[in-house]
Amino acid sequence: MLYRKDKYQNEISQLGYGCMRFTKKGASIDYEKAESEVLYAIKNGVNYFDTAYVYMGIEETLGKILANNKLREKVYIATKLPQYITRSMDAVNKIFAEELRRLQTDYIDYYLFHMFTDYSEWERLESLGIRQWIEDHKKDSSIKNIGFSYHGEREMFLKILNAYDWDFCQIQYNYLDEYSQAGKTGLKAAAEKGIPVIIMEPLRGGRLVNIPDKAKKKIAENDRGYSPAEWGLRWLWNQPEVTCVLSGMNSADMVKENIRAASEAEAGSFTKADFALIEDVKQIIREKEKVGCTGCRYCMPCPKGVDIPGTFYYYNLMYMEAKKYKSRFEFAQNIGIRKTPGFATQCIGCGKCEQHCPQKINIREKLVEADRKLRPLPYKIGINVARKFMIK
């Protein structure tokens, strides 16, 4: 296993175990299977295990595995506070105490505020007194490192990144999401500040494994002999700014393959031919795109706050994936439930965006088309309900 350093020079395995996808057995976690896979991972060098309060049964399962095998001190546990449902410090304290109980530990190595999408969420936590809470828990060593996970647009990520002296952060990043959400800009900004970056969704929940047959054929013909999954992971590990890549492993074969790759893949090892292959695969995946948007953001900022590249990104994604509801859900999560949403219906038709678009896209027309597909009536209702519940 190869390791990379965190902010305090601790060695983190560059492959992290995303526990959210432990195998279910009926309505419960298959404990024996999860234990076998976790123990194999630890034996072979994986030391970073990621879970969250809202992952049903996962914290308890991980805690039981580590306690039963006396391995707590051998690993780093990362878990998360669901900041979007906490409205008081009493709630924060109650949830944190419950997480410690579930995980059978008295400290968390890497604690995250879960799923920031807007700077206002950090401001709300500040108003509750979260800075003092962090200081108190770091002082008594019940929290070793404090960070946040992020789903949202780039500018808000950078604002949150600069709002506090974070120990680490976690972003969605992969070769298809290179310029969406925090993206490469966010990755490099964090690295420049010395903030380790944990990567989630490295394979878009398996969607960079189940790629078009044409792309699979191109990969199969390559001399490297890597699988689609390995190409996706190695693309990330090639970047020195990446600290740890989480993989939602739920089979012995997956654990073994990922550990083998993580024991070989070094930063800066990609060749021009490797990059060219990834670009070819991306191009094949994007053949079903509806809008030729490159995410360059020359159209931004919109005077009315429309997230033009974000809207087009999720619109294109709907047609690159088999299950359109997943892209609609991500659109709702990342654009719909911000404090200030970026809906296409906010457009007043001024046309400023089109004047700056290098691709000469008819943006106003395409925004109407995209919004119609991304927000059919049930999704509009769902987003409105979520906004009332989550945004105060």
MARLUMDO-370196 format. One line per 2 residues: their letters; for each residue x, y, z of C-alpha. Coordinates in Angstrom, 2 decimals, m for minus. Layout:
BEGIN
a = X/Y/Z | ...
//
This chain:
BEGIN
ml = 0.00/0.00/0.00 | 1.18/3.52/m0.80
yr = 0.52/6.35/1.63 | 0.14/10.11/1.49
kd = 0.50/12.65/4.31 | m2.25/14.58/6.03
ky = m1.87/18.10/7.42 | 0.03/16.82/10.45
qn = 2.24/14.39/8.52 | 0.24/11.29/9.48
ei = 0.30/8.63/6.76 | m3.07/7.87/5.19
sq = m3.50/4.97/2.78 | m4.17/6.43/m0.64
lg = m7.04/3.96/m0.90 | m9.78/4.67/1.63
yg = m12.63/2.32/2.48 | m16.04/3.89/1.81
cm = m18.22/1.88/4.18 | m21.58/3.17/2.91
rf = m21.89/0.27/0.49 | m21.44/m2.62/2.94
tk = m23.48/m5.53/1.59 | m27.02/m5.85/2.92
kg = m28.57/m9.12/4.04 | m32.25/m8.45/3.93
as = m32.80/m5.19/5.80 | m29.55/m5.49/7.78
id = m25.84/m5.32/7.07 | m24.21/m8.68/6.28
ye = m21.83/m8.47/9.24 | m19.70/m11.55/8.47
ka = m19.11/m10.45/4.88 | m18.32/m6.86/5.85
es = m15.97/m8.05/8.59 | m14.09/m10.34/6.22
ev = m13.60/m7.58/3.65 | m12.61/m4.94/6.23
ly = m10.11/m7.26/7.91 | m8.52/m8.09/4.55
ai = m8.27/m4.38/3.75 | m6.62/m3.57/7.09
kn = m4.22/m6.50/6.80 | m3.15/m5.16/3.41
gv = m2.58/m1.58/4.48 | m5.88/0.31/4.22
ny = m6.15/2.56/7.27 | m8.83/5.16/6.40
fd = m12.49/4.15/6.90 | m15.29/6.54/5.98
ta = m18.85/6.45/7.30 | m21.58/8.92/8.39
yv = m24.37/9.36/10.91 | m27.06/8.97/8.23
ym = m25.67/5.73/6.75 | m28.10/3.33/8.37
gi = m26.32/0.66/10.40 | m22.87/1.45/9.04
ee = m21.33/3.19/12.05 | m22.50/0.36/14.32
tl = m21.10/m2.29/11.98 | m17.72/m0.64/11.60
gk = m17.49/m0.04/15.35 | m18.31/m3.68/16.08
il = m15.74/m4.98/13.59 | m12.97/m2.83/15.02
an = m13.87/m3.57/18.64 | m14.29/m7.32/18.18
nk = m10.90/m7.56/16.46 | m9.14/m4.99/18.68
lr = m8.18/m2.86/15.69 | m9.39/0.61/16.69
ek = m5.87/1.95/17.16 | m4.74/0.56/13.79
vy = m7.06/2.72/11.68 | m8.42/6.20/11.15
ia = m12.20/6.63/11.40 | m13.91/9.39/9.43
tk = m17.56/10.12/10.12 | m19.90/13.06/9.63
lp = m22.33/15.40/11.35 | m25.54/15.89/9.32
qy = m25.34/19.67/9.59 | m28.42/20.06/7.38
it = m30.72/18.69/10.12 | m29.06/20.25/13.16
rs = m30.63/23.42/14.52 | m28.98/23.70/17.95
md = m25.81/22.81/19.79 | m27.84/20.36/21.86
av = m28.58/18.48/18.64 | m24.92/18.59/17.62
nk = m23.85/17.19/21.01 | m26.52/14.49/20.96
if = m25.53/13.29/17.47 | m21.80/13.31/18.23
ae = m22.33/11.31/21.44 | m24.43/8.81/19.52
el = m21.72/8.42/16.89 | m19.10/7.70/19.54
rr = m21.40/5.07/21.04 | m22.11/3.44/17.69
lq = m18.43/3.35/16.76 | m17.41/2.09/20.24
td = m14.72/4.74/20.57 | m14.03/7.90/22.51
yi = m12.53/9.87/19.61 | m12.96/10.45/15.88
dy = m9.85/10.86/13.76 | m11.47/12.80/10.90
yl = m14.79/14.51/11.60 | m16.70/16.21/8.81
fh = m19.66/18.55/8.49 | m21.66/16.53/6.01
mf = m22.73/17.83/2.60 | m22.17/21.56/2.58
td = m23.72/23.08/m0.53 | m23.73/26.76/0.42
ys = m21.66/29.15/2.54 | m24.79/30.04/4.52
ew = m24.70/26.56/6.09 | m21.33/27.33/7.63
er = m22.60/30.73/8.75 | m25.54/29.06/10.49
le = m23.23/26.68/12.34 | m21.05/29.62/13.35
sl = m24.11/31.40/14.78 | m24.79/28.33/16.93
gi = m21.27/28.42/18.37 | m19.60/25.69/16.34
rq = m16.14/27.29/16.42 | m15.97/26.96/20.20
wi = m17.38/23.44/19.96 | m14.60/22.44/17.55
ed = m11.97/24.02/19.79 | m13.30/22.21/22.86
hk = m13.40/18.80/21.18 | m9.97/19.17/19.63
kd = m8.63/20.23/23.01 | m9.97/17.10/24.73
ss = m8.86/14.97/21.71 | m12.33/13.59/20.99
ik = m11.84/15.05/17.50 | m8.39/14.90/15.94
ni = m9.10/16.60/12.58 | m12.04/18.73/11.47
gf = m13.22/19.06/7.88 | m16.24/19.13/5.59
sy = m17.67/17.26/2.63 | m18.97/19.30/m0.24
hg = m21.61/19.14/m2.99 | m22.16/22.42/m4.77
er = m20.63/24.96/m7.10 | m17.02/26.05/m7.14
em = m17.28/29.59/m5.79 | m19.10/28.50/m2.64
fl = m16.52/25.76/m2.07 | m13.71/28.28/m2.21
ki = m15.56/30.58/0.18 | m16.05/27.78/2.73
ln = m12.46/26.62/2.24 | m11.19/30.07/3.21
ay = m13.63/30.56/6.10 | m11.83/28.39/8.65
dw = m8.50/26.70/9.32 | m9.66/23.29/8.12
df = m7.63/20.13/8.64 | m9.02/18.41/5.53
cq = m11.93/18.39/3.10 | m13.80/15.89/0.95
iq = m15.03/16.50/m2.61 | m16.63/14.59/m5.46
yn = m14.01/14.30/m8.19 | m13.34/11.95/m11.10
yl = m12.33/12.23/m14.73 | m15.90/12.99/m15.78
de = m16.40/15.54/m12.96 | m13.06/17.24/m13.52
ys = m14.62/20.68/m13.92 | m17.94/20.33/m12.06
qa = m18.64/21.09/m8.39 | m15.36/21.96/m6.57
gk = m13.47/20.32/m9.43 | m9.80/20.63/m10.21
tg = m9.84/24.30/m9.20 | m11.06/23.36/m5.72
lk = m8.59/20.48/m5.45 | m5.64/22.72/m6.25
aa = m6.88/25.55/m4.03 | m7.07/23.17/m1.05
ae = m3.63/21.74/m1.81 | m2.12/25.23/m2.02
kg = m3.40/25.88/1.51 | m1.91/22.60/2.71
ip = m5.35/21.05/3.21 | m5.55/17.31/2.43
vi = m8.30/16.34/m0.01 | m10.31/13.12/0.32
im = m12.02/12.05/m2.90 | m15.54/10.61/m2.98
ep = m17.38/9.23/m6.01 | m14.14/8.41/m7.86
lr = m16.12/6.18/m10.23 | m19.44/8.07/m10.01
gg = m21.05/5.28/m7.99 | m19.93/2.66/m10.51
rl = m20.97/4.65/m13.57 | m17.37/4.89/m14.77
vn = m17.25/1.11/m14.62 | m20.45/0.52/m16.59
ip = m19.30/2.59/m19.54 | m20.43/2.23/m23.19
dk = m19.24/m0.91/m25.00 | m17.24/1.23/m27.41
ak = m15.26/2.65/m24.46 | m14.85/m0.80/m22.88
kk = m13.41/m2.08/m26.15 | m10.88/0.77/m26.31
ia = m9.77/0.02/m22.74 | m9.56/m3.73/m23.41
en = m7.27/m3.07/m26.38 | m4.86/m0.99/m24.28
dr = m1.55/m2.63/m23.32 | m1.81/m1.55/m19.67
gy = m4.38/m4.23/m18.97 | m6.27/m2.04/m16.46
sp = m10.01/m2.40/m15.91 | m12.30/0.66/m16.33
ae = m12.34/0.98/m12.51 | m8.58/0.90/m12.25
wg = m8.19/3.58/m14.92 | m10.54/5.83/m12.95
lr = m8.66/5.32/m9.68 | m5.22/5.68/m11.24
wl = m6.26/8.93/m12.93 | m6.89/10.31/m9.44
wn = m3.77/8.89/m7.81 | m1.71/10.40/m10.62
qp = m2.46/13.81/m9.07 | m0.25/14.70/m6.08
ev = m2.95/17.00/m4.68 | m5.17/13.96/m4.01
tc = m4.60/12.56/m0.52 | m6.98/9.59/m0.34
vl = m9.50/8.07/m2.74 | m12.57/6.47/m1.20
sg = m13.95/3.33/m2.80 | m17.30/1.84/m1.78
mn = m15.98/m1.70/m1.79 | m18.46/m4.52/m1.19
sa = m16.84/m7.66/m2.60 | m13.61/m9.49/m1.90
dm = m12.57/m9.18/m5.54 | m13.13/m5.43/m5.50
vk = m11.09/m5.03/m2.32 | m8.23/m7.09/m3.74
en = m8.17/m5.31/m7.11 | m8.23/m1.85/m5.54
ir = m5.52/m2.70/m3.01 | m3.28/m4.05/m5.78
aa = m3.74/m0.85/m7.79 | m3.21/1.36/m4.71
se = 0.04/m0.45/m4.01 | 1.41/0.49/m7.44
ae = m0.09/3.81/m8.54 | 2.20/6.77/m7.90
ag = 1.63/10.46/m8.54 | 2.97/11.63/m11.88
sf = 3.11/8.16/m13.41 | 0.66/8.80/m16.27
tk = 2.07/9.03/m19.79 | 0.74/11.09/m22.68
ad = m0.80/7.90/m24.02 | m2.59/7.31/m20.71
fa = m4.09/10.79/m20.73 | m5.09/10.33/m24.36
li = m6.96/7.13/m23.52 | m8.91/8.84/m20.75
ed = m9.83/11.66/m23.15 | m10.99/9.12/m25.73
vk = m13.16/7.37/m23.14 | m14.62/10.68/m21.97
qi = m15.44/11.59/m25.56 | m17.25/8.30/m26.09
ir = m19.24/8.72/m22.88 | m20.19/12.26/m23.95
ek = m21.43/11.30/m27.39 | m24.96/11.41/m25.98
ek = m24.61/14.97/m24.66 | m27.45/17.38/m25.40
vg = m25.43/20.60/m25.05 | m21.82/21.14/m26.13
ct = m20.91/22.91/m22.89 | m17.29/22.47/m21.80
gc = m17.76/23.97/m18.32 | m15.39/26.85/m19.08
ry = m17.68/29.27/m17.16 | m17.10/32.23/m19.51
cm = m20.88/32.65/m19.35 | m20.72/33.33/m15.62
pc = m21.67/35.06/m13.43 | m25.28/35.28/m14.49
pk = m26.84/38.55/m13.22 | m29.82/36.56/m11.93
gv = m27.84/33.70/m10.42 | m28.63/30.96/m12.93
di = m26.05/28.19/m12.71 | m25.64/27.81/m16.45
pg = m22.74/25.29/m16.59 | m24.20/23.33/m13.67
tf = m27.59/23.04/m15.36 | m26.05/21.91/m18.63
yy = m23.77/19.46/m16.81 | m26.67/17.61/m15.18
yn = m28.77/17.82/m18.34 | m25.98/16.13/m20.30
lm = m25.46/13.63/m17.52 | m29.07/12.48/m17.81
ym = m28.35/11.22/m21.31 | m24.97/9.71/m20.54
ea = m26.41/7.44/m17.86 | m29.09/4.78/m17.96
kk = m31.02/5.98/m14.90 | m32.10/9.58/m15.41
yk = m33.47/9.96/m11.88 | m29.93/9.86/m10.48
sr = m28.91/12.93/m12.45 | m32.13/14.71/m11.45
fe = m31.42/13.91/m7.82 | m27.87/15.27/m8.08
fa = m29.19/18.40/m9.77 | m31.68/18.88/m6.93
qn = m28.99/18.26/m4.33 | m26.29/20.49/m5.82
ig = m28.29/23.31/m7.38 | m31.81/23.11/m5.99
ir = m31.21/23.22/m2.24 | m28.67/26.00/m2.05
kt = m29.78/29.03/m0.07 | m29.85/30.90/m3.39
pg = m30.77/28.34/m6.08 | m29.50/28.49/m9.64
fa = m32.64/27.49/m11.56 | m32.99/28.22/m15.26
tq = m36.38/29.84/m14.57 | m34.51/32.75/m12.98
ci = m33.25/33.71/m16.46 | m34.59/37.06/m17.77
gc = m33.30/36.49/m21.29 | m30.72/39.30/m21.27
gk = m28.35/37.27/m23.46 | m25.11/38.38/m21.77
ce = m24.06/34.76/m21.37 | m24.33/34.07/m25.10
qh = m22.05/37.00/m25.90 | m19.22/35.28/m23.99
cp = m19.79/31.62/m24.90 | m16.83/30.26/m26.93
qk = m19.00/27.36/m28.12 | m21.69/29.75/m29.45
in = m24.41/27.82/m27.63 | m27.96/29.19/m27.79
ir = m27.93/29.27/m23.98 | m31.34/30.83/m23.37
ek = m33.12/28.25/m25.50 | m31.15/25.33/m24.08
lv = m31.79/26.43/m20.48 | m35.55/26.17/m21.02
ea = m35.09/22.72/m22.55 | m32.78/21.55/m19.75
dr = m35.02/22.79/m16.95 | m38.03/21.01/m18.44
kl = m36.14/17.70/m18.36 | m34.39/18.18/m15.01
rp = m37.41/19.45/m13.09 | m40.59/17.66/m14.12
lp = m43.46/18.42/m11.74 | m42.71/15.72/m9.09
yk = m39.12/16.97/m8.81 | m40.22/20.60/m8.55
ig = m42.48/19.65/m5.66 | m39.75/17.57/m4.03
in = m37.18/20.36/m4.29 | m39.61/22.90/m2.81
va = m40.34/20.59/0.13 | m36.62/19.94/0.69
rk = m35.88/23.68/0.61 | m38.48/24.38/3.28
fm = m37.05/21.63/5.50 | m33.33/22.19/4.98
ik = m32.95/25.94/4.45 | m33.70/28.19/7.40
//
